[in-house]
Amino acid sequence: MPQTHEHTPDNPAGWATDPGALVYGLDLSRFADSDGDGFGDLRGAIEHLDHVASLGVTWIWLLPFYPSARRDNGYDVDDHLAVDPRFGDLDDLRELIARAHDHGIRILIDAVPHHTSDRHPWFLAAREDTDGRAGKFFVWSDDDSTEPGDHPMFPGEEESVWTFDERAGRYYHHQFYSFQPDINATDPDVFEEIVQLLTYWLGVGVDGFRIDAALLLVQGKGRPDTDVDDDVFFDRLRARLREIRPDVALIAEADEAPELMAKLIENDRFDAVIDFSLNNATFLALAREQAQPIVEALARLDANIPPESRLNLMRNADELDLSQLSDDERQEVFDRFATDPRAIIYGRGIRRGWAPMLQPQQRVRMTLSLLHALPGVPLLQAGQEVGVGDDLSVEGRGASRTTMQWDDTEWGGFTSAAESPLTLRTQVDGPFGFPAVNVRAQEADPGSLLALARELARVRRDTHADAGGWTVVDSGDPAVLALQRDGLLTLHNLADRDATVNVHGHGEVVLADGWDGRVLAPYGFAWLVSPRDLLR
């Protein structure tokens, strides 16, 4: 068993205890290529840790780095216990962890226990004897009949949750792609394997895990006896991992209503959930230019999940999934932010990137500030701090998966290779191409998005904006979201018009765009240190 590296952050406590906790999602393949093969790697990430630290990051979330054909961005895992050689090796990972710890940054890695790839040794063994011990790791059927509610996650790309395997002579279940057979979480041997693989990575030195598709892991797979008691499963998992490392962080990815997600944090099963409900409400509010959808979502969340257990996002690494909105509400967002029909995917989401979708630039800046102001822990994906673009000519969810743009040299400094299959056509030219949008240029511009991202992290930390006790207050204009806690007030104008805010007294402005003390300009925002009764 690999030994945990001796380096640890100055504060060894667990999840979200650092002032101003902030998570940075990092896809190694697209971040920085150190050896010129056109594929990002661990050494490249190590070389750019100073940049990550400058953003106020307290946790790096590493997207899957396991051996994979990368037909699903690495979530089609061929081996849960190895590093894909294109990224480097275990020593490189240990060095990244140690260097991150030196910066006071902890490391979350993606755990993908919901499924494997169809090339995984578990599946190759299972198809030889579906009724044997190996076979029980997966869900098999003699027919492809589907139970109500059991449907593919990617309509239009997958037509069924069952695929016939010639070798096994039976159908296997897959909620995602057909090359990702679902694990059978009811099997006790499966549970032990999950514990062992997570224990292995704790031994390497990681600080916690983002559990992919957490609730789907324990939900029934369309056949009897495949539904798992999620309370028992996750209670046992957390207990076993705490025996290895008492402060291990567990984050659940679950695109569900707050009432369902609340079960995941009961009894300390998970430290936090990635919250899609507030994300959906935020885009509805932006489409309507009214704060009320956010106000209602916060009230519902506060009744179920404390802020320190919520990860807030504006855009994740996949599509903007709007499943939690009604059909009519979703159409409102489509009408505002997906006017090009190519932007809509699976009938439920938008595959535009954050910056191009939310132009003009002032609205992009406002939503970056809003992400830091919302109660909870902000989650940024690499590149969002400079406002990278997208490419709708790329099929599927890859449209918004750009490589990092470090400078204005060829391929934006991501790679020295003559070409890379990971770079997008629009990264060469256009308003979001690397000649116009890159880290080096924004380093020299105090008014850049990068400068704002760094300042927001500092202000959030210095004003203890991550503490609880936030209250939504009446700003006097339905377009303005006003959040107040003790002597701190944040104001965000969601509308493309001036908004007059009912303020009296003079609080100290610690950060603002488009604020004159009474009126917020279109998409303006302000962070004020003020008396508790600042708003009347």
N, C-alpha and C positions, 0 to 999 in steps of 0.2 A: 504493500500500500504506500503510495507517495506520501511524503510528510508535508504538513502545512508549513509554508514559508515563514520564517521568523518575523518578517516585517508585518506590522499591523498598523492601522490608522491610530492617530493620537487618542481618539475617543473610541474605545473598543466596544461600546454599547451597540445595540441592535438597530433596527430599522428606524429611519426618520428621526433620530435623536439629535442630529447635528442641526444647528441653527441654519435655516434656509435650505433644507434638503431639496436636492434637484437631481433628477435622473436623466442620463444621456444615452439614448439608444444608438448603438454603434454596430453597423454591418461591416465586419472586417473586410469583406470582399470588395467593398466600394469606398473604403476610407482612405487608404494610402498604400501604394504598391512599392515596397522597398527593393525588390529584386528585378523589376522590369519585365515581368511575365504577363502584365496586363490584369493581374488579379491581386487585390489588396491582401495584406497579411498582418501578422502579429507584430513583426518588426516595424512595419509602417505605423501601426498604432502607437507603439512605444515611442517612436521618434516625434510624435505629435501630442504627447500627453500634456505638455505645457499649454497648448491651445485649449485642450479640454478643461484643464484646471482653471484657466482664465475665465471660464464661463460660470464659475461657482459650482461646478458639478460635485456632488457628494457620492453618487453611485453611477457607475457605467454598467449599462445592460448590454452584454454581448449577445447579438443574434447568433443563430446556430453556426458553429464552426466545426461540426462533426463531418466525417467523410460522407459525401452525398453527391448524387448526380445533379443536384441543385435544380430540379425540375419545379420545385416549390420554394425557391429562395433558401434552401438548406433545411427546410422542415421535413423533407423526405430523407430521413436519417438512415444511413447504412450501418452505422456503428455508434452507439451511444457512449462508448468508452474510449474514443480516440479523437485526435485532432486531424482534420483534413490536411494532408501534406502541403497543399497549396497555401495554407495559412502559416505553416511552420511546424513546430513540434511542441511537446510538453514543456521543454525547457524555455521556449519562447513564451508560452502561456504563463509559466511561473514568473518569468521576468516581468511581463506586463502586470501581473498581480502585484508583485513587489514594488515596482515603480509607481503604480497607482496608489498603493498604500502609503508610499513616501509623500505623495501629494495629499493625503487625507481622503482618498477616494476608495470606496469599496467596489467590489465586482459582483454583479449578478450575471448568471448565465441562463440561457434558455434551456429549460428541461422540457422534453417533448415525449411524455409518457403515453399520450393518447393514441399514437400510431407509430409505425415504422415505415421504411420504404419496402417495396417488394423485393429488394436486394439484400435486406437485413438477414443475418444468420438465423435469427429467430423464425422469420417467415419461411426461409428456405427449408428449415427443419420441419416446420409445422405442416407444410404442404405434402410432406412425405407420409405423414400419419396424423390426420386431423383429429382422431379420437385419442391419440396418445398424449403424453405429458407436454411435448412441444406444441402439438396441435391445439391444446387448450389455451395457448397464449392468444389466440385469435378467435373471431366469431364466424362460424361456418353454418351453411344451410344447404339443404338439398334442392331448394328452389329460390327464386328471386322475388317472391311476394313481399310487398311492403306494408308495414303497419302504418296506421294514421299518424301523421306528424313526423314520420321518418323520411327525410328528404335530403338530397345532396346539397351541400353548402355552396356549390358553384353552379347554379342553373345556367344552362347554355353551354357549359363546358363538360359537365357530367350529367347524364340522364338518369342514373340509378345509383342507389347505395350498395348495390350488389354487383360483383364481377366474378365471372366463372373462371376458375383456375384449372387448366387442362391437367396439370400434374396431380392435383388433389382430387379432381373429378367432382368438385363441389364449389359453391359460391362463397366468397368471403365478403364481409361487411366493410364499408369505408364511407365515412361521412364527408371526407374531403375528396381528394383525387383518387382514381382507381389504382394508382401506384402507391397508395398509402393505406395499407390494411390496418383496421382498428385493432388495438390491443383489447383483450378481454380482462377488464379490471376486476371481475368477480373471482378470478383464479388466484388462490393464495400464493402460488409460485410467482405469478406476475407481480404481486405486491412486494414480495421479497426481492425480486430483480430490480424493481424501481428503487427500493431502499438502498440496495447495494450500489446501483449506478450513481445515485446522488451522494452516497457516502464516499465513493471514489473521488468525485470532484471536490468534495469538502477536503479530502486528503491532499489534493493538488493545491488547495489554498483559496478557492472561491468563497465568497461571503454569503451567498444566497442564490435563490433560483426564482425565475419567472416560470410558473407552471403554465404551459401552453394549453389552451382549451380545457381549463380545469373542470368545469361542470360537465362538459361533454364527455370527459374521461369516465365519469361515474354514472352517466345516464344510460338507459337501456339502448341496446343496439338492434331493436326490431325483432328480437326473439326472446322467448321466455328465459328467465333466470340470468339476464344480462344487466339488470338494474342493480346498482350498488348503493348501499347505505352510505351516502357521502359524508355524513357526520362521523361515522365510525372510521371510514377509510382515511379521511384527512386528520382526524384526531390521532390515529395510530401512526400516520406518516410523520406528523410533527413531533410526536413523542420519540419516535425512533431517531429522527435526525437530531433532536436536542440532546440525546445521549452522546452524540458525536461532537456537536458544537452547540452550546446553549443559546448563543445569540444568532443562529442561522436565520436569515431573512427568507420568507416565503411570500411571493407575490402571485396572486391568481389573475389570469387573463380570462375574463368571462363577460361576454356581451349580453348581459341580462339586466332586468329591472332591479332597482336597489333592494326591493324586498327579497329577491332571490339571492342576490350577492351578500346580503346581511348574514346568511348562514355560514358563509365562508370565513367570516372574521369572528363569529361566535366562539367563545372558549379559546381564543387565541389560535385558531386553526391556521389562519393566514395573517400576516402583518398588514397586508393591504390588497386591494383589488384595483385593477386598471378599469377606470370608470368610463363607459361609453355613453351613459345616459345624459350626463352633463354636456358631453361633447355634442350629442344630437341636439339638445336644447339650445346650446350656444349657436349652432348654425341656423336653427329656426329663428332665434332672436336676431341674428345678423340679417337673415332674409327679410324679416318683418321690420327691422330697425326699431325694435322694441325690447326692453329688458325683461319683460314679464316671463317669457319661457325660462330664462335662467333663474329668476326668482323662484318660480314654482319648482324647478328641478333641485335647487339648493335646499328648499324646505323638505322635499321628499328624501333627499340624501341625508340631511341632518337627522331625520327621524329614524334612519336605519344604519348609517355608517359614519363614524367620526371622521373629521377632516384628515387627520394624520394617517388614516387607513385608505385614503383615496388618491390614486394617481390621475391627474388631469392631463389631457392631451388636446391639441388643436388638430393635428394630423399625425396618424401613426405610419408605419411602414407599408401598410396595405392600402385598400381603398377607404375612403371616408364612408363607413358603413352607417346608414341611417335607418336601420331596422327598427329602432325603438320609437320612431315617429309613426303617426298614422299615415295612410296613403295620401290624404290631402295635404298634410304637413310636409311630407317628403317631397311632394310635387312643388310646393312653395319653394323649397330649397333648390330643387332641380331648376325651376324657372329662373332663379336668381344666379346660381353658380354653375350650372351645367347646360348652358344654352347650346353648346355643341353636342349633338346627340352621341358623338363618340366618347364623351366624357362619362356617360352613365354605364355602370357595370352591374350585372346580376339583377337589374331592376331595383336595387336597393341602395346603391352607393355611387360615389363620384371618384374617379381615378385621377383627378387633378392634384397637383402639389399645392401646398399652403400658399406660397407667395403668388404664383400666377392666378390661382383661383380667387384670391381676396384682393386683387388690385382694386383701387390705387394703393400705392405704397403706404400712405398714411393709415389705411385700414389694416395693412399687414402689421405696421408698428403698433397700432392700438390693440390688435388681437394678441400680439406677443406680450404686451403689458397686461392684458386681461388674463392670459394664462398664468402669469406670475401672481396676480392678485386674487384669483379664485381660491377659496378655502380648499386646502389639499396640497399635494406635492406635484409640481410641474414636471412633465415629461417632454423632453425635446429629442428629435431624431437628428443625427449628424447631418449638417448642411442647412438645417432650418435656421440656424443662427445667422446665416448670411443671405438667406432667401433664394435657395436654388430653385430651378424650374421643373419642367416635366416635358413629356413628348408623347402626344396622343397617337402618333403613328406606331408606337410600340404596343403590342398586344397585351391585353389583360392588365394585371396589377403592376407590371413592370414600368408602366408609363411614368410613375412618379418616383422611381428608384434610380436616382442619379448618383454618379460618383462624386466624391468630394471635390470642390473647386478651390484649390489652395492659392493659385496665382494665375497670371495670364499667359503662361507658357503653354506649349502644346498639351492638350488633354487636361489643362488646368492644374498641372503639377501632380495629378493623381498617379500617373505612371509615365515611365520613360519608354514604354513599348510603342512601336509604330502604330498599333491599333489594339483595342481591347473590346471584347464582346459586351462589356459592361457599360461602356460610355454610350450616351444617347446623342442622337444627331443634333438636337437643339442645344446641347452643351457647347457646341462649336460657335454658334452664332445666335442672333436674336437677343432680346432684352435680358434673358437670364443665362446667356452663354458665359463661359468662364472669362472671356476678355472683359466683360462688363461686371460680373458678379464673382468675386473671389475674396479669400481671406486677406491676402496681402494688401489689396486695394482698400479694403474696409478697415484694416489696422491703421491706416494713415488718415482716416476720415472720422472725426469725432461725431459726425452726424449720421454715421452708418447704422445699419441694422445690427451689426456685430457689436458696435459700441453700446447700443441700447440694451442688447442682451446681457452684456457684462454689467452695465449699470443697474439693470433691474435685479439681477442676482444680488448685487451688493446692497441695494436699498431694501430688498426683501429680507435679507439676513440682518442688516443693521436695525431695522424697525421691528424685528420679530414678527413679520407679517405671516409667518407660518404657524403662529400660535392659534389656539382655538378662540371661540367667543365672538366670531364675526356676526354682524347683524346687517341685514338689508334694510336700508332706510330710504325714505321718499326723497328723491332729488328735486321734485317739482317738474320733471320732464320725463315722459315715458320712455324716451330713447336712452336715458342715462342710467346705468347700473351704478349705484352707490353702495359701497360696503364699508362698514365702520367697526372698528374694534379699539376700545380704550381711546387713545389719542391719535389713532391712525385712520385716515379716510382715503379711499380710492374711488375715483370717478372715471367712468368710461362711456363715451358717447358712441352708440352703435349706429348712428344715423349720418347720412351725407348732408347735413345741415347744421347750422349753429344750434346749440342747446343752452338755454339759460338755466343755471342751477341756483336753487334757493339757499344761499350760503350767507351767514353773517359772521362777523369776527374775521380775524386774519390768522390762519394757520400757516406754518412754514411750508413752502413748496419744496419737497425733496426731489421730485422728478415730475416733469410735465411736458406735454406737447399740445400746443393749441389751447392754452388756458390763460385767461386774463384776470382771474380772480372772481369772475362772475359767469362768464360764458365759455363753453367748450366749443371750439371750432369743429367742423365736420371730422368725425373719427378722432377727436381729441381725447386726451386722458390726463389725469393728474393724480399724484400721490402726495397727500398733505398730512403733516403732523399737526393736529388741531385739538381743541377742547372736545370733550365727549359730546357736547350739545351743539356742534358746529352747524348741523342742519336743523331748520325749523319746520 
